[in-house]
Amino acid sequence: MAATGTASPAGFRGDIQGLRAVAVGAVVLYHAGVPFLPGGFIGVDVFFVISGFLITTHLLAELDREGRVRFARFYARRARRILPAAFVVIAASVVAAVIWYPPLLMGEVWKDAVATALYVPNYLFAVEGTDYLAEQTPSLFQHYWSLGVEEQFYLLWPVVLAGAAAFTRTRRCLFVVLAVLVAVSFAGGVVQTYSDQPWAFFSLPTRAWELGAGGLLALAVSRGIRIPARLAPAAGWIGLAGIVAVAVLFDAGTVFPGVAAALPVAATLLVILAGSTPVRGGPGAVLSTRGMLFVGAISYSLYLVHWPALLVPQAASGFTASLPLPVALGIAALCVPAAWVLHRIVENPVRRMPWLVAARPRRSLVAALAGSAACVLLASAAAATASAAPLRTGDVASSEVAAPPAATSFVPSNVTPDLRDVLDDEPVIYADGCVDDYHSAEAKGCLYGDVDAPRIVLFGDSHAASWFPAVAGAAEAHGYALQVFTKASCRSLEMPQERDGVPYVSCDQWRAKVFERLREDPPTLVIVANYAAAADNVGADPWREGLTGTLDAIDVPVVILADSPDLRTPPAVCLSAHLTDTAACGASADEALRPEVRGIEREVAAAEGAEVIDLARYFCDEMCAPIIGDSVVYRDAHHLTATFSERLAPPLARELAPILAGVEGSSQTG
């Protein structure tokens, strides 16, 4: 979100305008996929500090001049400054989505557009657990999260500042009060980053400290705090270098915001503070060049337009591939003149419109509410239109499951589940509460089937859970009950795990409890299954050691169930855009099957006396298809639909037959 705070004309800071250019450039290039800026997302943190500094500078000047803050006038100015361009881009994005987005995504577009028009998109993304740094099908309005934070900050900060000023005798006391609030927000953000990263990333309470830090700097500068003239140039360059460094060194694996966010915030504060000392030799000369001032002036509009411009072309293909870097850079370059047009015909004219400026603040606020309502109505009309779009052809497909698979090249009229229901086609163990969530270490061990029958145990992460219908059907066919130990994102490999870059403590505790329960009440057979793509981050050797450790910890026969293919992108969205060409939504077998992990599993199984069942031939020949027979195979990029998993019960039962016969024979011999 480009900084939208404004200082008085007499207090114009060219270095801050140029700093806006640096920040928006980092964000735009990061979203374009430039490889040397994997941490370009920190441009938003730079904007937050600038906004906090400029807004507080303005509010302090008003307090000094009038002895109070005129809240209605302040909110009216903010509304005229921020909302017109934001509403125009919301409307244009909705129209673009109607034209180019896969129909299945229009419900998400509606929901996100409404939240954005109501100024709370950040909380929607927090509730949904959005991973801003690694989302596969990001929201068309995801970049508005920072606008939501700023709008909410602008609503509360004047009240906090004016209230604190009224109850403190000096600016020093005021600084202390505000510093305490900033420290509490920072501490909350650090703690929540490790417990619930999406809320730490998107919510106002955990991000307010960044804007508040800019506010504290404004308060210090207003009281004459400066860096000595001989040190100011070096300090400014160090701060600017710090911003560039974190943009280069941070990446999607950085635990963020947490403590890491303090680095871009501190660097930005240093640049602004150094620029408050009017001396030569600092970065201000570079930041104040004509090109930097131009980009800084349009930075807000550029921030608004660049994201939908980059995302819509990807969405048009069903998010099957990222834009090639030259194409993305070309689009980013075209966003500059587009942003200039938005700045010239919407952002500036509405902000200065006499009909609004000369009127009472109420008129601006009513206009803001009208704009919000118009965006909600437009998004609702677009979603209603998309809901009527067909999501299947008129042709029928068989329900056959065979090897090699009968891949269906079209979305059949008898497709199951319906594309609109794919995400909800989960195994019953989710509704039964038998998949432990991220925080639980309970190891519930739900039992399905006859309590007096011999038991098979299914043990692993959410991929093990997605195999449940197949394993349950196969177990029942052989007269076995099935006990389930599954936990979200928690592999059954005996090794420490991380989640969102921090230790996944509850996973390690949960796994230890599962091992304990298996020792106390041994089943006939344990089937382990895990998400193979996780090996990309773990590494081959740790994966091998973890699997070996698990097999060593289990005293009964074990079957390793090789993972289902990973299409990398959710096929249902793609299928809604390719009703007669489902191959566009598949993936090659080499890409989807992770042969290295399969090799490790066979190697470890041979060494430890375990068995491997690999049903890959029922999913793939040269390609892994998203629809086989009349069934959609995946509910997202790599989890099976319950429908297709259930249809794999007969072939899985055939694979288990000789293994169970051997186990039963050994038991009788013993």
Summary of the structure (lengths in Angstrom):
residues: 670
radius of gyration: 28.6
end to end distance: 69.3
largest distance: 95.5
contacts: 2391
relative contact order: 0.11
helix: 63%
strand: 7%
